[in-house]
Amino acid sequence: MFGKITLLIACMFLVNFSYAQNLSIKGRWNIKAGYSLYKIFTLDEKLITIDDDEIPFKYKRKSNLRLEVNYGVLKWLEISGYVGLMNYEFVTLEEWENVETWDFPHNYPDAFAPTFGVGANFQILPLFVRNPKCKWDFYIPVRYGGCYISKWGGKYQYNYNPEMPLWDNVSISGEVKSNWNKYRHEYGAGIGGAYYIKNIVGFYLEVMGGQFSYFPELVRAPYSIRAGITAKF
């Protein structure tokens, strides 16, 4: 009888020890500083064109900086919130009317807009990795966020070119309905990965599909690539 009880206690101890050694993100804090390039509605000149009929312009991409905080609520689930800044160009009606055709595309003044949002990361490795000191993260990120563009509407305009490639253009006919709402949103899901040096600080990369244009009535942006540094504690 004593032997059976001892064996049962030993089995319970081994099970508990095995569970304790499993990889888990519950209670873990994670901070990320990331960088991405987002399309804006003004144009830039292409470096290379394939044929003479190709439109020699493309939509500019500007910096999108983000600081994100994640917290593990389950063994495999993080919730997150972020704030950041987006760089874009603004166009006044006077500037638009004074641009000469031979000076196209034109460099307009720069402005910055605050960005913010929430999300979740569904971590994959805790489902089957037992090493609690694993230096990798692989996860499915889901994000919803917004941006407030102050220099939009009123005296501020947009220089829309209906001849841009259909991959970028929203409207085939070139007829665009003005939307002067200063709040713009983005959303998407994808896949992400991180590698930690000494299991504390590392680098991460996320590739997501969804809606990532802050000017969706003008420009398509169905994907986002973001990279940066990350730390966990």
Salt bridges, closest charged atoms under 4 A:
GLU54 OE2 - LYS46 NZ 2.74
GLU68 OE2 - ARG143 NH2 3.00
GLU78 OE2 - ARG28 NH2 3.00
GLU89 OE2 - LYS60 NZ 2.94
GLU89 OE2 - LYS62 NZ 3.62
ASP103 OD2 - HIS106 ND1 3.10
ASP110 OD1 - LYS62 NZ 3.11
ASP137 OD2 - ARG28 NH2 3.06
ASP168 OD1 - LYS39 NZ 2.50
GLU186 OE2 - ARG66 NH2 2.89
GLU206 OE2 - LYS32 NZ 3.42
GLU206 OE2 - ARG143 NH2 3.43
GLU217 OE1 - ARG184 NH1 2.95
